[in-house]
Structure formats: C-alpha cells, structure tokens
Amino acid sequence: MGRKLEGLQRMLVIINRLRGPQQYVPREELENYIACRMEERDGSSVDLRTLQRDFNEIEELFGIRICFDKQRKGYFINEEDSLKQEQ
C-alpha cells in the first residue's frame, strides 16, 4: 500500500474513532484501535510522533482539531474550533 494512501486511511480511522460514542479516548486505546484497523488493511502500526503528525494533517486537510484533555486523560475533537474554521 502506498504511504499516502495508508496515511489517509489512518487519518480517517482516527476521525471515526474520535467521533464515536466515547468522547475522550486515551492515547494507548487510540493507538491500539488504529493498529487493529490498519492491520485489517495491511497497514503498519503507529507511534506517538506519527499520531501527532496525523493530528496536524487532519487539521490542515479537514479543519478538524484534535486536542488532549489532561484531566480526562484522552483525545477529543474540539468541535468549537472546528466550527469556527468552517465559518
């Protein structure tokens, strides 16, 4: 699989997971989820740095900002920032 296609698929997996019913997703849980979904697609797993790069690319490409809440110890999609960028 091409690197660009794999990266795009990984970004969509991240967005789908963070838009799910669990609002705050711990890093380890998110990494495991991505690894499982990418394994199904013959892709590779990710490390923390790749995850951070993907968050930046998601914001640039889709206008979706992913943040980390220290109190809840999980990643979430910042809907307020995303709505402001759409306007």
Gaussian input, Z-matrix of N, CA and C with variables (Angstrom, degrees):
# hf/3-21g

backbone

0 1
 N
 C     1     B1
 C     2     B2     1     A1
 N     3     B3     2     A2     1     D1
 C     4     B4     3     A3     2     D2
 C     5     B5     4     A4     3     D3
 N     6     B6     5     A5     4     D4
 C     7     B7     6     A6     5     D5
 C     8     B8     7     A7     6     D6
 N     9     B9     8     A8     7     D7
 C    10    B10     9     A9     8     D8
 C    11    B11    10    A10     9     D9
 N    12    B12    11    A11    10    D10
 C    13    B13    12    A12    11    D11
 C    14    B14    13    A13    12    D12
 N    15    B15    14    A14    13    D13
 C    16    B16    15    A15    14    D14
 C    17    B17    16    A16    15    D15
 N    18    B18    17    A17    16    D16
 C    19    B19    18    A18    17    D17
 C    20    B20    19    A19    18    D18
 N    21    B21    20    A20    19    D19
 C    22    B22    21    A21    20    D20
 C    23    B23    22    A22    21    D21
 N    24    B24    23    A23    22    D22
 C    25    B25    24    A24    23    D23
 C    26    B26    25    A25    24    D24
 N    27    B27    26    A26    25    D25
 C    28    B28    27    A27    26    D26
 C    29    B29    28    A28    27    D27
 N    30    B30    29    A29    28    D28
 C    31    B31    30    A30    29    D29
 C    32    B32    31    A31    30    D30
 N    33    B33    32    A32    31    D31
 C    34    B34    33    A33    32    D32
 C    35    B35    34    A34    33    D33
 N    36    B36    35    A35    34    D34
 C    37    B37    36    A36    35    D35
 C    38    B38    37    A37    36    D36
 N    39    B39    38    A38    37    D37
 C    40    B40    39    A39    38    D38
 C    41    B41    40    A40    39    D39
 N    42    B42    41    A41    40    D40
 C    43    B43    42    A42    41    D41
 C    44    B44    43    A43    42    D42
 N    45    B45    44    A44    43    D43
 C    46    B46    45    A45    44    D44
 C    47    B47    46    A46    45    D45
 N    48    B48    47    A47    46    D46
 C    49    B49    48    A48    47    D47
 C    50    B50    49    A49    48    D48
 N    51    B51    50    A50    49    D49
 C    52    B52    51    A51    50    D50
 C    53    B53    52    A52    51    D51
 N    54    B54    53    A53    52    D52
 C    55    B55    54    A54    53    D53
 C    56    B56    55    A55    54    D54
 N    57    B57    56    A56    55    D55
 C    58    B58    57    A57    56    D56
 C    59    B59    58    A58    57    D57
 N    60    B60    59    A59    58    D58
 C    61    B61    60    A60    59    D59
 C    62    B62    61    A61    60    D60
 N    63    B63    62    A62    61    D61
 C    64    B64    63    A63    62    D62
 C    65    B65    64    A64    63    D63
 N    66    B66    65    A65    64    D64
 C    67    B67    66    A66    65    D65
 C    68    B68    67    A67    66    D66
 N    69    B69    68    A68    67    D67
 C    70    B70    69    A69    68    D68
 C    71    B71    70    A70    69    D69
 N    72    B72    71    A71    70    D70
 C    73    B73    72    A72    71    D71
 C    74    B74    73    A73    72    D72
 N    75    B75    74    A74    73    D73
 C    76    B76    75    A75    74    D74
 C    77    B77    76    A76    75    D75
 N    78    B78    77    A77    76    D76
 C    79    B79    78    A78    77    D77
 C    80    B80    79    A79    78    D78
 N    81    B81    80    A80    79    D79
 C    82    B82    81    A81    80    D80
 C    83    B83    82    A82    81    D81
 N    84    B84    83    A83    82    D82
 C    85    B85    84    A84    83    D83
 C    86    B86    85    A85    84    D84
 N    87    B87    86    A86    85    D85
 C    88    B88    87    A87    86    D86
 C    89    B89    88    A88    87    D87
 N    90    B90    89    A89    88    D88
 C    91    B91    90    A90    89    D89
 C    92    B92    91    A91    90    D90
 N    93    B93    92    A92    91    D91
 C    94    B94    93    A93    92    D92
 C    95    B95    94    A94    93    D93
 N    96    B96    95    A95    94    D94
 C    97    B97    96    A96    95    D95
 C    98    B98    97    A97    96    D96
 N    99    B99    98    A98    97    D97
 C   100   B100    99    A99    98    D98
 C   101   B101   100   A100    99    D99
 N   102   B102   101   A101   100   D100
 C   103   B103   102   A102   101   D101
 C   104   B104   103   A103   102   D102
 N   105   B105   104   A104   103   D103
 C   106   B106   105   A105   104   D104
 C   107   B107   106   A106   105   D105
 N   108   B108   107   A107   106   D106
 C   109   B109   108   A108   107   D107
 C   110   B110   109   A109   108   D108
 N   111   B111   110   A110   109   D109
 C   112   B112   111   A111   110   D110
 C   113   B113   112   A112   111   D111
 N   114   B114   113   A113   112   D112
 C   115   B115   114   A114   113   D113
 C   116   B116   115   A115   114   D114
 N   117   B117   116   A116   115   D115
 C   118   B118   117   A117   116   D116
 C   119   B119   118   A118   117   D117
 N   120   B120   119   A119   118   D118
 C   121   B121   120   A120   119   D119
 C   122   B122   121   A121   120   D120
 N   123   B123   122   A122   121   D121
 C   124   B124   123   A123   122   D122
 C   125   B125   124   A124   123   D123
 N   126   B126   125   A125   124   D124
 C   127   B127   126   A126   125   D125
 C   128   B128   127   A127   126   D126
 N   129   B129   128   A128   127   D127
 C   130   B130   129   A129   128   D128
 C   131   B131   130   A130   129   D129
 N   132   B132   131   A131   130   D130
 C   133   B133   132   A132   131   D131
 C   134   B134   133   A133   132   D132
 N   135   B135   134   A134   133   D133
 C   136   B136   135   A135   134   D134
 C   137   B137   136   A136   135   D135
 N   138   B138   137   A137   136   D136
 C   139   B139   138   A138   137   D137
 C   140   B140   139   A139   138   D138
 N   141   B141   140   A140   139   D139
 C   142   B142   141   A141   140   D140
 C   143   B143   142   A142   141   D141
 N   144   B144   143   A143   142   D142
 C   145   B145   144   A144   143   D143
 C   146   B146   145   A145   144   D144
 N   147   B147   146   A146   145   D145
 C   148   B148   147   A147   146   D146
 C   149   B149   148   A148   147   D147
 N   150   B150   149   A149   148   D148
 C   151   B151   150   A150   149   D149
 C   152   B152   151   A151   150   D150
 N   153   B153   152   A152   151   D151
 C   154   B154   153   A153   152   D152
 C   155   B155   154   A154   153   D153
 N   156   B156   155   A155   154   D154
 C   157   B157   156   A156   155   D155
 C   158   B158   157   A157   156   D156
 N   159   B159   158   A158   157   D157
 C   160   B160   159   A159   158   D158
 C   161   B161   160   A160   159   D159
 N   162   B162   161   A161   160   D160
 C   163   B163   162   A162   161   D161
 C   164   B164   163   A163   162   D162
 N   165   B165   164   A164   163   D163
 C   166   B166   165   A165   164   D164
 C   167   B167   166   A166   165   D165
 N   168   B168   167   A167   166   D166
 C   169   B169   168   A168   167   D167
 C   170   B170   169   A169   168   D168
 N   171   B171   170   A170   169   D169
 C   172   B172   171   A171   170   D170
 C   173   B173   172   A172   171   D171
 N   174   B174   173   A173   172   D172
 C   175   B175   174   A174   173   D173
 C   176   B176   175   A175   174   D174
 N   177   B177   176   A176   175   D175
 C   178   B178   177   A177   176   D176
 C   179   B179   178   A178   177   D177
 N   180   B180   179   A179   178   D178
 C   181   B181   180   A180   179   D179
 C   182   B182   181   A181   180   D180
 N   183   B183   182   A182   181   D181
 C   184   B184   183   A183   182   D182
 C   185   B185   184   A184   183   D183
 N   186   B186   185   A185   184   D184
 C   187   B187   186   A186   185   D185
 C   188   B188   187   A187   186   D186
 N   189   B189   188   A188   187   D187
 C   190   B190   189   A189   188   D188
 C   191   B191   190   A190   189   D189
 N   192   B192   191   A191   190   D190
 C   193   B193   192   A192   191   D191
 C   194   B194   193   A193   192   D192
 N   195   B195   194   A194   193   D193
 C   196   B196   195   A195   194   D194
 C   197   B197   196   A196   195   D195
 N   198   B198   197   A197   196   D196
 C   199   B199   198   A198   197   D197
 C   200   B200   199   A199   198   D198
 N   201   B201   200   A200   199   D199
 C   202   B202   201   A201   200   D200
 C   203   B203   202   A202   201   D201
 N   204   B204   203   A203   202   D202
 C   205   B205   204   A204   203   D203
 C   206   B206   205   A205   204   D204
 N   207   B207   206   A206   205   D205
 C   208   B208   207   A207   206   D206
 C   209   B209   208   A208   207   D207
 N   210   B210   209   A209   208   D208
 C   211   B211   210   A210   209   D209
 C   212   B212   211   A211   210   D210
 N   213   B213   212   A212   211   D211
 C   214   B214   213   A213   212   D212
 C   215   B215   214   A214   213   D213
 N   216   B216   215   A215   214   D214
 C   217   B217   216   A216   215   D215
 C   218   B218   217   A217   216   D216
 N   219   B219   218   A218   217   D217
 C   220   B220   219   A219   218   D218
 C   221   B221   220   A220   219   D219
 N   222   B222   221   A221   220   D220
 C   223   B223   222   A222   221   D221
 C   224   B224   223   A223   222   D222
 N   225   B225   224   A224   223   D223
 C   226   B226   225   A225   224   D224
 C   227   B227   226   A226   225   D225
 N   228   B228   227   A227   226   D226
 C   229   B229   228   A228   227   D227
 C   230   B230   229   A229   228   D228
 N   231   B231   230   A230   229   D229
 C   232   B232   231   A231   230   D230
 C   233   B233   232   A232   231   D231
 N   234   B234   233   A233   232   D232
 C   235   B235   234   A234   233   D233
 C   236   B236   235   A235   234   D234
 N   237   B237   236   A236   235   D235
 C   238   B238   237   A237   236   D236
 C   239   B239   238   A238   237   D237
 N   240   B240   239   A239   238   D238
 C   241   B241   240   A240   239   D239
 C   242   B242   241   A241   240   D240
 N   243   B243   242   A242   241   D241
 C   244   B244   243   A243   242   D242
 C   245   B245   244   A244   243   D243
 N   246   B246   245   A245   244   D244
 C   247   B247   246   A246   245   D245
 C   248   B248   247   A247   246   D246
 N   249   B249   248   A248   247   D247
 C   250   B250   249   A249   248   D248
 C   251   B251   250   A250   249   D249
 N   252   B252   251   A251   250   D250
 C   253   B253   252   A252   251   D251
 C   254   B254   253   A253   252   D252
 N   255   B255   254   A254   253   D253
 C   256   B256   255   A255   254   D254
 C   257   B257   256   A256   255   D255
 N   258   B258   257   A257   256   D256
 C   259   B259   258   A258   257   D257
 C   260   B260   259   A259   258   D258

   B1=1.4489
   B2=1.5265
   B3=1.3183
   B4=1.4554
   B5=1.5128
   B6=1.3198
   B7=1.4622
   B8=1.5262
   B9=1.3412
   B10=1.4637
   B11=1.5248
   B12=1.3319
   B13=1.4580
   B14=1.5251
   B15=1.3263
   B16=1.4602
   B17=1.5311
   B18=1.3258
   B19=1.4618
   B20=1.5172
   B21=1.3244
   B22=1.4586
   B23=1.5245
   B24=1.3169
   B25=1.4642
   B26=1.5236
   B27=1.3255
   B28=1.4565
   B29=1.5290
   B30=1.3206
   B31=1.4636
   B32=1.5252
   B33=1.3189
   B34=1.4647
   B35=1.5261
   B36=1.3174
   B37=1.4715
   B38=1.5324
   B39=1.3190
   B40=1.4681
   B41=1.5275
   B42=1.3272
   B43=1.4651
   B44=1.5219
   B45=1.3274
   B46=1.4694
   B47=1.5216
   B48=1.3275
   B49=1.4764
   B50=1.5191
   B51=1.3167
   B52=1.4598
   B53=1.5249
   B54=1.3064
   B55=1.4703
   B56=1.5181
   B57=1.3139
   B58=1.4639
   B59=1.5204
   B60=1.3280
   B61=1.4693
   B62=1.5297
   B63=1.3271
   B64=1.4633
   B65=1.5194
   B66=1.3241
   B67=1.4641
   B68=1.5191
   B69=1.3250
   B70=1.4662
   B71=1.5222
   B72=1.3217
   B73=1.4625
   B74=1.5341
   B75=1.3503
   B76=1.4677
   B77=1.5283
   B78=1.3392
   B79=1.4630
   B80=1.5202
   B81=1.3054
   B82=1.4640
   B83=1.5324
   B84=1.3114
   B85=1.4614
   B86=1.5333
   B87=1.3309
   B88=1.4578
   B89=1.5218
   B90=1.3356
   B91=1.4622
   B92=1.5267
   B93=1.3387
   B94=1.4674
   B95=1.5227
   B96=1.3196
   B97=1.4661
   B98=1.5296
   B99=1.3223
   B100=1.4655
   B101=1.5250
   B102=1.3264
   B103=1.4661
   B104=1.5295
   B105=1.3207
   B106=1.4732
   B107=1.5233
   B108=1.3303
   B109=1.4684
   B110=1.5248
   B111=1.3245
   B112=1.4643
   B113=1.5285
   B114=1.3161
   B115=1.4631
   B116=1.5248
   B117=1.3367
   B118=1.4606
   B119=1.5250
   B120=1.3239
   B121=1.4660
   B122=1.5288
   B123=1.3111
   B124=1.4709
   B125=1.5256
   B126=1.3254
   B127=1.4561
   B128=1.5193
   B129=1.3134
   B130=1.4588
   B131=1.5280
   B132=1.3380
   B133=1.4584
   B134=1.5290
   B135=1.3212
   B136=1.4641
   B137=1.5194
   B138=1.3328
   B139=1.4531
   B140=1.5299
   B141=1.3127
   B142=1.4637
   B143=1.5230
   B144=1.3176
   B145=1.4733
   B146=1.5281
   B147=1.3263
   B148=1.4684
   B149=1.5219
   B150=1.3150
   B151=1.4560
   B152=1.5297
   B153=1.3230
   B154=1.4600
   B155=1.5296
   B156=1.3199
   B157=1.4737
   B158=1.5254
   B159=1.3348
   B160=1.4620
   B161=1.5225
   B162=1.3359
   B163=1.4684
   B164=1.5241
   B165=1.3216
   B166=1.4671
   B167=1.5163
   B168=1.3294
   B169=1.4699
   B170=1.5182
   B171=1.3385
   B172=1.4688
   B173=1.5234
   B174=1.3171
   B175=1.4634
   B176=1.5223
   B177=1.3251
   B178=1.4691
   B179=1.5267
   B180=1.3247
   B181=1.4655
   B182=1.5228
   B183=1.3447
   B184=1.4591
   B185=1.5218
   B186=1.3331
   B187=1.4586
   B188=1.5174
   B189=1.3285
   B190=1.4618
   B191=1.5228
   B192=1.3213
   B193=1.4719
   B194=1.5237
   B195=1.3248
   B196=1.4624
   B197=1.5195
   B198=1.3287
   B199=1.4575
   B200=1.5244
   B201=1.3302
   B202=1.4565
   B203=1.5059
   B204=1.3281
   B205=1.4560
   B206=1.5284
   B207=1.3267
   B208=1.4658
   B209=1.5250
   B210=1.3239
   B211=1.4633
   B212=1.5265
   B213=1.3157
   B214=1.4683
   B215=1.5208
   B216=1.3280
   B217=1.4625
   B218=1.5231
   B219=1.3369
   B220=1.4489
   B221=1.5175
   B222=1.3279
   B223=1.4617
   B224=1.5217
   B225=1.3157
   B226=1.4572
   B227=1.5225
   B228=1.3190
   B229=1.4635
   B230=1.5208
   B231=1.3159
   B232=1.4512
   B233=1.5230
   B234=1.3160
   B235=1.4672
   B236=1.5204
   B237=1.3271
   B238=1.4615
   B239=1.5196
   B240=1.3282
   B241=1.4600
   B242=1.5193
   B243=1.3252
   B244=1.4564
   B245=1.5234
   B246=1.3242
   B247=1.4645
   B248=1.5255
   B249=1.3285
   B250=1.4654
   B251=1.5172
   B252=1.3354
   B253=1.4596
   B254=1.5321
   B255=1.3370
   B256=1.4713
   B257=1.5225
   B258=1.3392
   B259=1.4572
   B260=1.5010
   A1=108.15
   A2=116.46
   A3=120.91
   A4=111.89
   A5=116.02
   A6=120.44
   A7=112.66
   A8=116.40
   A9=119.41
   A10=110.87
   A11=116.25
   A12=120.38
   A13=110.37
   A14=116.25
   A15=120.61
   A16=110.65
   A17=116.96
   A18=120.90
   A19=112.01
   A20=117.00
   A21=121.26
   A22=110.81
   A23=116.90
   A24=120.37
   A25=110.61
   A26=116.64
   A27=121.29
   A28=110.24
   A29=117.15
   A30=120.40
   A31=111.21
   A32=116.99
   A33=120.23
   A34=111.14
   A35=116.89
   A36=121.17
   A37=109.41
   A38=117.08
   A39=121.57
   A40=110.42
   A41=116.84
   A42=120.94
   A43=110.81
   A44=116.88
   A45=120.13
   A46=111.73
   A47=116.66
   A48=119.77
   A49=111.11
   A50=117.27
   A51=120.09
   A52=112.93
   A53=117.27
   A54=120.43
   A55=111.42
   A56=116.72
   A57=122.16
   A58=112.19
   A59=116.44
   A60=120.63
   A61=114.26
   A62=118.25
   A63=121.49
   A64=108.24
   A65=116.74
   A66=119.94
   A67=113.23
   A68=118.18
   A69=121.65
   A70=108.84
   A71=116.25
   A72=121.66
   A73=109.37
   A74=117.40
   A75=119.99
   A76=111.70
   A77=115.83
   A78=121.03
   A79=112.22
   A80=117.07
   A81=120.36
   A82=111.26
   A83=116.46
   A84=120.71
   A85=110.60
   A86=116.55
   A87=120.62
   A88=111.00
   A89=117.28
   A90=120.93
   A91=111.37
   A92=117.15
   A93=120.73
   A94=111.44
   A95=116.32
   A96=121.11
   A97=110.32
   A98=116.16
   A99=120.44
   A100=110.11
   A101=116.67
   A102=120.64
   A103=110.69
   A104=117.68
   A105=121.08
   A106=111.55
   A107=116.69
   A108=119.94
   A109=111.40
   A110=116.89
   A111=119.97
   A112=111.05
   A113=116.52
   A114=120.14
   A115=110.17
   A116=116.96
   A117=121.78
   A118=111.17
   A119=116.21
   A120=121.78
   A121=111.85
   A122=117.30
   A123=123.24
   A124=112.47
   A125=116.76
   A126=121.13
   A127=110.40
   A128=116.03
   A129=120.25
   A130=110.23
   A131=116.17
   A132=120.80
   A133=109.37
   A134=116.22
   A135=120.40
   A136=110.73
   A137=115.02
   A138=120.48
   A139=107.84
   A140=116.27
   A141=120.80
   A142=112.25
   A143=117.83
   A144=121.05
   A145=111.47
   A146=116.92
   A147=120.52
   A148=110.16
   A149=115.93
   A150=121.06
   A151=110.47
   A152=117.04
   A153=120.90
   A154=111.45
   A155=116.89
   A156=119.91
   A157=110.37
   A158=115.86
   A159=119.60
   A160=111.14
   A161=117.65
   A162=120.52
   A163=110.54
   A164=117.32
   A165=121.02
   A166=111.15
   A167=117.05
   A168=120.81
   A169=111.42
   A170=117.03
   A171=121.13
   A172=109.38
   A173=116.51
   A174=119.66
   A175=111.08
   A176=117.45
   A177=121.22
   A178=111.93
   A179=116.64
   A180=120.59
   A181=113.61
   A182=116.39
   A183=120.45
   A184=114.07
   A185=117.29
   A186=119.83
   A187=112.97
   A188=117.42
   A189=122.50
   A190=107.80
   A191=116.02
   A192=120.16
   A193=109.87
   A194=115.47
   A195=121.86
   A196=108.00
   A197=115.82
   A198=122.08
   A199=109.81
   A200=114.96
   A201=121.58
   A202=108.81
   A203=117.95
   A204=123.33
   A205=107.86
   A206=116.18
   A207=120.45
   A208=112.10
   A209=117.45
   A210=120.33
   A211=111.42
   A212=116.45
   A213=120.70
   A214=112.32
   A215=115.79
   A216=123.44
   A217=112.33
   A218=115.07
   A219=118.47
   A220=113.09
   A221=114.21
   A222=121.70
   A223=109.55
   A224=115.44
   A225=121.08
   A226=109.35
   A227=115.51
   A228=120.73
   A229=107.11
   A230=115.99
   A231=122.20
   A232=107.86
   A233=115.19
   A234=120.99
   A235=112.18
   A236=117.90
   A237=120.48
   A238=111.15
   A239=117.33
   A240=120.95
   A241=111.08
   A242=116.67
   A243=120.48
   A244=111.38
   A245=116.62
   A246=120.49
   A247=111.22
   A248=116.97
   A249=120.35
   A250=111.02
   A251=117.22
   A252=120.27
   A253=111.12
   A254=117.10
   A255=119.67
   A256=110.68
   A257=116.56
   A258=119.60
   A259=110.22
   D1=139.74
   D2=179.31
   D3=-68.13
   D4=150.37
   D5=-177.20
   D6=-63.32
   D7=-38.66
   D8=-179.65
   D9=-66.74
   D10=-43.40
   D11=178.90
   D12=-64.03
   D13=-43.05
   D14=179.01
   D15=-61.91
   D16=-42.13
   D17=178.77
   D18=-63.68
   D19=-41.80
   D20=178.72
   D21=-65.27
   D22=-43.33
   D23=177.55
   D24=-61.14
   D25=-42.10
   D26=179.96
   D27=-62.84
   D28=-41.69
   D29=178.89
   D30=-63.08
   D31=-40.31
   D32=178.76
   D33=-67.36
   D34=-36.22
   D35=176.09
   D36=-62.60
   D37=-43.61
   D38=179.44
   D39=-61.35
   D40=-48.37
   D41=-179.39
   D42=-61.06
   D43=-45.45
   D44=-179.77
   D45=-61.18
   D46=-39.60
   D47=-179.64
   D48=-68.33
   D49=-41.50
   D50=-177.76
   D51=-76.77
   D52=-16.41
   D53=175.63
   D54=-91.28
   D55=2.25
   D56=-179.74
   D57=-72.96
   D58=-174.11
   D59=-176.01
   D60=-67.35
   D61=-28.20
   D62=178.94
   D63=-84.83
   D64=113.14
   D65=-172.97
   D66=-71.19
   D67=-40.04
   D68=-178.07
   D69=-112.55
   D70=116.99
   D71=-175.40
   D72=-110.20
   D73=119.12
   D74=177.68
   D75=-60.31
   D76=151.01
   D77=-176.98
   D78=-56.31
   D79=-48.02
   D80=-177.63
   D81=-61.93
   D82=-40.78
   D83=178.46
   D84=-64.81
   D85=-41.81
   D86=178.40
   D87=-64.33
   D88=-43.83
   D89=178.44
   D90=-61.67
   D91=-42.06
   D92=178.83
   D93=-65.21
   D94=-41.24
   D95=178.77
   D96=-62.13
   D97=-46.21
   D98=179.72
   D99=-62.58
   D100=-44.11
   D101=-179.48
   D102=-59.29
   D103=-44.11
   D104=179.46
   D105=-64.13
   D106=-46.88
   D107=-178.61
   D108=-65.97
   D109=-39.02
   D110=-179.45
   D111=-72.15
   D112=-32.83
   D113=176.70
   D114=-63.04
   D115=-37.48
   D116=176.62
   D117=-61.68
   D118=-28.57
   D119=-177.90
   D120=-102.11
   D121=14.24
   D122=-179.04
   D123=63.09
   D124=29.25
   D125=177.48
   D126=-97.65
   D127=-179.05
   D128=-178.61
   D129=-103.24
   D130=163.69
   D131=177.67
   D132=-77.65
   D133=176.21
   D134=-176.41
   D135=-126.64
   D136=156.32
   D137=172.10
   D138=-108.83
   D139=178.54
   D140=-176.19
   D141=-61.02
   D142=-40.65
   D143=-178.91
   D144=-64.42
   D145=-41.06
   D146=177.47
   D147=-64.06
   D148=-40.34
   D149=178.26
   D150=-60.00
   D151=-44.49
   D152=179.06
   D153=-64.29
   D154=-40.01
   D155=176.93
   D156=-63.49
   D157=-40.24
   D158=178.02
   D159=-62.66
   D160=-40.59
   D161=177.69
   D162=-59.13
   D163=-43.10
   D164=178.72
   D165=-64.20
   D166=-43.39
   D167=179.15
   D168=-65.06
   D169=-38.48
   D170=178.67
   D171=-61.32
   D172=-42.25
   D173=179.09
   D174=-65.37
   D175=-42.47
   D176=179.79
   D177=-66.52
   D178=-46.06
   D179=-174.03
   D180=-79.69
   D181=-41.25
   D182=-171.20
   D183=-112.89
   D184=-8.81
   D185=-178.15
   D186=71.83
   D187=23.20
   D188=-179.42
   D189=-107.14
   D190=119.05
   D191=-177.67
   D192=-97.57
   D193=125.83
   D194=179.25
   D195=-106.90
   D196=127.63
   D197=-176.99
   D198=-123.95
   D199=167.28
   D200=176.65
   D201=-116.82
   D202=129.32
   D203=177.41
   D204=-99.85
   D205=113.73
   D206=-176.39
   D207=-66.54
   D208=-36.91
   D209=-179.20
   D210=-67.23
   D211=-42.68
   D212=-179.01
   D213=-90.25
   D214=-6.56
   D215=177.11
   D216=53.23
   D217=50.25
   D218=179.41
   D219=-158.32
   D220=158.70
   D221=176.43
   D222=-84.94
   D223=149.67
   D224=177.71
   D225=-152.40
   D226=160.78
   D227=175.41
   D228=-89.38
   D229=122.94
   D230=-179.97
   D231=-80.25
   D232=94.04
   D233=-175.84
   D234=-63.08
   D235=-36.34
   D236=-179.15
   D237=-62.16
   D238=-46.52
   D239=178.92
   D240=-65.43
   D241=-38.35
   D242=179.90
   D243=-65.03
   D244=-39.32
   D245=178.86
   D246=-67.89
   D247=-38.90
   D248=178.62
   D249=-63.15
   D250=-40.10
   D251=-179.91
   D252=-67.41
   D253=-34.15
   D254=179.13
   D255=-64.50
   D256=-36.77
   D257=-178.61
   D258=-71.94

